[in-house]
Amino acid sequence: MRIFRHFKANSSLPLALAIGNFDGMHLGHQALLARLVEEAKLQKMTSAVLTFEPHPREFFTPESAPARLCSMREKLEHFAAAKVAQVYLCRFDKRFASLSSHDFMRKILREALNAQIIFVGEDFRFGAKRAGSVIDIKQEGFGLISLPQVNLAGVRVSSTRVRNALTAGDLAQATTLLGRPYSISGKVVHGAKRGRQLGFPTANVHMRHERPALTGVYAVKLDGLNAVANLGVRPTITGLQKLSLEVHVLDFNGDLYGKHVHVEFLHKIRDEMKFDNLDALKAQIAADVITAREFFM
């Protein structure tokens, strides 16, 4: 998969192009990308995705923007798994936000990318003040494949529903909407070794999520290994307010430092708590480990 951080000038290869934020890569996103790759093969075009960084709502209203479900690296991993050939990362800034829907279609989709078929959700809006719609894309002469929403139990699958399920601790619902367990990936880095001092060594996973949709203590799998994880600010440890993901892998003595790992969240054990002292924290971690073991039995 090729990744572009700019638009190529006068691309000669016709593209079948999907456009969107694709946060979370839920079942609706997966259906769109599957159709994209299938159609591109039939039409002998290159399958491509145009996505945005930052998320437009983070640009316009950063104080109220929703928590991200995917970091950019995680999103790219999902695109690669879907067998998308090319990804264009569009910098969403003031200049791009002011681009009219007409100029977006003419200058970017047609002239820069040579897009022939556009794949979007049926409620897709674009251009300055969200003035453009799927009707404009069709009237501009592009081939248009606008997929209807994917429903589960009569309710639309969306990033918002995934986010709400994670916030509520309903990981089973999140798994249903995603078609897989929700996960966070990152590189294992050296920490303060406090988990080791408490008798529960942890892998400290460096995240790109500043405001994740979930916090607390969970039964997880780290690259297939049974584990228990704490995602939060560690309130018992004074002076440490930075968000962290610490994973204690059960019955494991190997070395994970420097590895890029994936942590799948399977079951919420409890919310994060502040304890009176480290002994109380140690006792609770021991109880959490027992709960995680019971979950995996």
C-alpha positions in Angstrom: 0.0 0.0 0.0 1.4 3.4 -1.0 0.8 6.4 1.3 0.8 10.0 0.0 0.8 13.1 2.1 0.2 15.4 -0.9 -1.8 15.3 -4.1 0.1 14.2 -7.1 -0.1 16.5 -10.2 -2.0 15.1 -13.2 -2.1 11.4 -12.1 -2.4 9.2 -15.2 -3.8 6.2 -13.3 -7.6 6.4 -12.9 -8.7 5.9 -9.3 -11.7 4.3 -7.7 -11.7 6.6 -4.6 -13.3 6.2 -1.2 -13.6 9.5 0.8 -14.1 9.7 4.6 -12.7 9.9 8.1 -13.1 6.1 8.7 -12.6 6.5 12.5 -12.9 3.1 14.1 -13.3 1.2 10.9 -16.6 -0.3 11.9 -18.8 -2.6 9.8 -20.1 0.3 7.6 -16.6 1.4 6.8 -15.6 -2.2 6.0 -18.5 -2.7 3.6 -17.5 0.5 1.8 -13.9 -0.5 1.4 -14.8 -4.1 0.3 -17.0 -2.6 -2.4 -14.2 -0.2 -3.4 -11.6 -2.9 -3.8 -14.0 -5.2 -5.7 -15.1 -2.5 -8.1 -11.6 -1.2 -8.7 -10.6 -4.7 -9.8 -13.5 -5.1 -12.1 -13.0 -1.6 -13.7 -9.2 -2.1 -13.8 -8.6 1.0 -11.7 -6.4 1.7 -8.7 -8.3 1.5 -5.3 -7.6 4.5 -3.2 -8.8 6.2 0.0 -8.8 10.0 0.8 -8.9 10.7 4.5 -8.3 13.7 6.7 -5.9 14.7 9.4 -6.9 16.2 11.8 -10.6 15.1 11.9 -12.6 18.1 10.6 -14.4 18.4 14.0 -11.1 18.6 15.7 -10.2 21.5 13.5 -13.5 23.4 13.8 -14.5 22.7 17.4 -11.5 21.1 19.2 -13.0 21.6 22.7 -16.0 19.4 21.8 -14.6 17.0 19.2 -15.3 13.4 19.9 -12.7 11.0 21.2 -10.8 9.3 18.5 -11.2 5.6 18.0 -8.2 5.2 15.8 -4.8 6.8 15.6 -3.6 7.5 12.1 -1.2 4.5 12.2 -4.1 2.2 13.3 -6.3 3.6 10.5 -3.6 2.9 7.9 -3.3 -0.7 9.3 -7.0 -1.1 8.6 -6.7 0.2 5.1 -3.8 -2.2 4.4 -5.9 -5.1 5.8 -8.7 -4.2 3.4 -6.2 -4.4 0.5 -6.5 -0.7 -0.5 -3.7 0.1 -2.9 -3.2 3.9 -2.2 -4.0 6.2 0.7 -4.0 10.0 0.5 -3.6 11.8 3.8 -5.2 15.3 3.4 -4.1 18.0 5.8 -7.3 19.5 7.1 -6.4 23.1 7.7 -7.9 26.6 7.1 -7.0 26.6 3.5 -8.6 23.2 2.8 -11.6 24.0 4.9 -12.3 27.1 2.8 -12.2 25.1 -0.5 -15.6 25.2 -2.2 -17.3 21.9 -3.1 -16.9 22.8 -6.8 -13.1 23.4 -6.5 -12.7 20.2 -4.4 -14.3 18.1 -7.2 -12.5 19.9 -10.0 -9.0 20.6 -8.6 -8.6 17.6 -6.3 -10.8 14.8 -7.4 -10.5 15.3 -11.1 -7.3 17.1 -11.9 -5.0 16.0 -9.1 -6.2 12.5 -8.4 -7.9 11.5 -11.7 -10.7 9.9 -9.7 -13.3 8.2 -11.9 -15.6 6.5 -9.4 -16.3 8.0 -6.0 -17.3 5.8 -3.0 -19.0 7.6 0.0 -21.7 7.1 2.5 -25.1 8.3 1.6 -25.0 11.2 4.0 -21.5 12.4 2.8 -21.0 16.2 2.8 -18.0 18.2 1.6 -16.6 21.6 0.7 -16.8 24.9 2.5 -19.7 25.0 5.0 -20.5 21.3 4.0 -22.3 22.7 0.9 -21.6 19.7 -1.4 -23.5 16.4 -1.4 -23.6 13.1 -3.3 -25.9 14.8 -5.8 -23.2 17.3 -6.7 -20.7 14.4 -7.2 -23.0 12.7 -9.6 -23.9 16.0 -11.5 -20.2 16.7 -11.9 -19.9 13.5 -14.0 -18.2 11.2 -11.6 -19.2 7.6 -11.3 -20.8 7.4 -7.9 -21.3 4.5 -5.5 -23.1 5.7 -2.4 -23.5 2.8 0.0 -26.6 2.8 2.3 -26.1 2.7 6.0 -25.4 -0.7 7.7 -27.9 -1.4 10.4 -27.8 -3.8 13.4 -31.0 -4.4 15.3 -32.6 -1.7 13.4 -30.1 1.0 14.4 -27.4 2.5 12.2 -23.8 1.3 12.7 -21.7 4.4 13.3 -18.5 5.7 15.0 -20.7 7.4 17.6 -22.4 4.1 18.5 -19.0 2.5 18.9 -17.7 5.4 21.0 -20.8 5.3 23.2 -20.5 1.5 23.8 -16.8 1.9 24.8 -17.5 4.7 27.2 -20.3 2.7 28.8 -18.0 -0.3 29.2 -20.1 -2.4 26.8 -17.3 -4.1 25.0 -19.6 -6.8 23.6 -21.6 -4.2 21.8 -18.5 -2.5 20.5 -17.2 -5.8 19.2 -20.5 -6.4 17.4 -20.3 -3.0 15.7 -16.7 -3.3 14.7 -16.8 -7.0 13.7 -13.8 -7.5 16.0 -12.6 -6.5 19.5 -11.7 -2.9 19.9 -7.9 -2.4 20.0 -5.2 0.1 20.6 -1.7 -0.3 19.3 1.6 1.2 20.2 5.3 0.7 20.9 6.3 -0.8 24.3 8.5 1.7 26.0 10.4 1.8 29.3 8.5 3.2 32.2 9.1 3.9 35.9 9.0 0.1 36.7 6.4 0.7 39.4 4.4 -2.3 38.3 7.4 -4.5 38.8 7.9 -3.0 42.2 4.4 -4.0 43.1 4.9 -7.5 41.8 3.0 -7.0 38.6 5.4 -6.0 35.8 3.7 -4.2 32.9 4.3 -3.4 29.3 3.9 0.4 28.9 2.3 1.0 25.5 3.0 4.4 24.0 -0.4 5.5 22.5 -1.4 8.2 20.0 -4.7 8.6 21.8 -4.9 11.7 23.9 -8.6 11.3 24.8 -9.6 7.6 24.3 -13.2 6.6 24.4 -12.6 4.2 27.3 -10.7 4.2 30.6 -10.4 1.7 33.4 -9.1 -1.8 34.0 -9.8 -4.5 31.5 -9.2 -8.1 30.6 -7.3 -7.8 27.3 -5.2 -9.7 24.8 -1.8 -8.4 23.9 -0.9 -9.9 20.5 -2.9 -13.0 21.5 -1.5 -13.2 25.1 -4.0 -13.1 28.0 -3.4 -10.0 30.0 -5.0 -7.3 32.3 -4.6 -3.6 31.4 -5.1 -0.3 33.1 -5.9 2.6 30.8 -6.0 6.0 32.6 -4.0 8.4 34.7 -3.0 6.2 37.7 -4.5 8.4 40.4 -2.9 6.5 43.3 0.6 7.4 42.0 1.0 11.1 42.9 2.3 13.5 40.3 1.5 11.2 37.3 -1.4 12.6 35.4 -0.4 11.7 31.9 -2.6 9.1 30.3 -1.0 5.7 30.1 -1.8 2.1 28.9 -0.1 -0.4 31.1 -0.5 -4.1 30.4 0.4 -7.0 32.7 0.7 -10.2 30.6 -0.3 -13.3 32.6 2.3 -16.0 33.0 4.8 -14.2 30.8 8.5 -13.6 31.3 9.6 -12.4 27.8 10.9 -9.1 26.7 8.5 -6.8 24.8 10.5 -3.6 24.9 10.6 -1.8 21.5 7.9 -4.0 19.9 4.8 -2.6 18.3 1.9 -4.4 19.9 -1.9 -4.5 19.6 -4.0 -4.6 22.8 -7.6 -6.0 22.3 -10.1 -4.9 25.0 -12.4 -7.8 25.8 -14.0 -7.2 29.2 -14.2 -4.3 31.6 -13.2 -5.2 35.2 -13.7 -1.9 36.9 -13.3 1.9 36.7 -10.0 3.4 37.6 -9.8 4.1 41.4 -7.6 6.1 43.8 -6.4 4.0 46.8 -5.2 5.2 50.2 -1.8 3.6 49.8 0.3 1.3 47.6 -0.6 -1.8 49.6 -4.3 -1.3 48.9 -3.4 -0.8 45.2 -1.4 -4.0 45.2 -4.2 -5.9 46.7 -6.7 -4.6 44.1 -4.3 -5.4 41.2 -4.1 -9.0 42.6 -7.9 -9.2 42.6 -8.0 -7.8 39.0 -5.6 -10.5 37.9 -7.9 -13.1 39.4 -10.9 -11.6 37.6 -9.0 -11.6 34.3 -8.0 -15.2 34.8 -11.6 -16.2 35.4 -12.7 -14.4 32.3 -10.2 -16.3 30.2 -11.1 -19.7 31.6 
